[in-house]
Amino acid sequence: MAVKLIMTDLDGTLFKNDHETISQRNINALKRAKDSGIKICIATGRTKSLIFDAVSQVPFADYIITSNGAVIYDAKTEKIAASFLLSAEKSKKVFEVIESRSLTYEIYFEGECFLDGYSASLYNYGNISAHYLKVLKDKANVVRNLPEYIGDRGVEKINIMRVSGNELEQVKKSILDIGGIYITSSIPENLEMNNIDANKGHALFALCKILNIKESEVMAFGDSGNDCEMLKTAGYSFATDNAWAEAKAAAKCVTLSNEADGVAVEIEKYLESNGK
């Protein structure tokens, strides 16, 4: 069946290991696919304000899925095509768990990243470069009382950072007991909380409805836990060689690593085999 949509994750998939650069080969392959009539979608765990550099490298993208599937944007107009937000009621219960353990966290809300003062002082993912950590922190908004600031509005994602071992399992159980929350991860030792209907697989399904195409006509690429539903749902799916074991298990195939331009390799193969 013909591919009509390509969806690709950013970090660990389309990006080089610097979390910022898309290789020229990947850009060329995506542009070639676009010129052949295939729609292009970036699907990331990041919120809108944290993907500006990525979007500028692929200005021909048609859609952008942010915050693990919480929001689908039309890339040209930047208008929201669909959203699946975590309710204020659910968010407040997650905040209670966070505050009871003095955890470090961030919130993705209305396309921006927000930290409270405590989390800003300890902000550190632990496995990214100091340069990129500074980029993320500089783009975050620091608010004294985040729950009060959010009020009764829905949020895209709540991300708890640097929690591991028994505490991670305890926190995860407490949050799952709230109900109606989907938990995944894109980085070791973090927990990402979304609306139960907000994951990349559900967003893929929603975008297919918008485009009037089938999930079997989608080619998807990913590398980590938050990509699994997308990789399971797409008709053609590839985990990069550097991917987590669970992502490789979810994908139909494994391609080369992000550093070896695995995304481009598979797109080129498909286009060449179909005379495009």
Buried (B, 14 or more C-beta within 10 A) or exposed (E): EEBBBBBBBBBBBBBBBEBBBBBEBBBBBBBBBBEBEBBBBBBBBBBBBBBEBBBEBBEEBBBBBBBBBBBBBEBEEEEEBBBBBBBBEBBBBBBEBBEEEEBBBBBBBBBBBBBBEBBBEEBEBEEBEEEBBEBBBEEBBBBEEBBEBBEEEBBBBBBBBBBEEEEBEEBBEBBEEBEEBBBBBBBBBBBBBBBBBBBBBBBBBBBBEEBEBEBBBBBBBBBBBBBBBBBBBBBBBBBBBBBBEBBBEBBBEBBBBBBBBBBBBBBBEBBEEEEB
